[in-house]
């Protein structure tokens, strides 16, 4: 499981594998929510993007990754998530 270290300013850097998996880019906004059972969920703020395609050889590396993502913005009019 990828991990990161908190610096002296309280900041963390997300590992590249997580950034690719969540399709996060420089300038994207995220928010954090606490769940009733004590977990923290990272939410991408803004227009949802389609999930990234996983290269055939990368499937094994992503197989055990557990990440929760919720989009807090409403989809654009006329767009469906079919």
Steps between C-alpha positions, in 0.01 A plus 500: 500500500648839406576733788617854559663699780363819658749791480560762769225721348242221532495437125512168316571406142278235348692217335500507118309172483214656703502820292473293179234270646283796608581704188617795712710773342676817613236759587222246570318557828425235760314496830507262795200349682494296818274197510308374804742208535806729519628475142597806296379515140677710237252661260584662170324835462386608155377343181536121511735348245459148368708242689851456361580202283733254665780361288476119465829448687401734787193308612692287751648806671156660542319182600518550880469879501206627703408862431169673547419794276183698477435795269329792670402688184189435297560371145472748215151526344445243226778275627424150619713253690389195299 
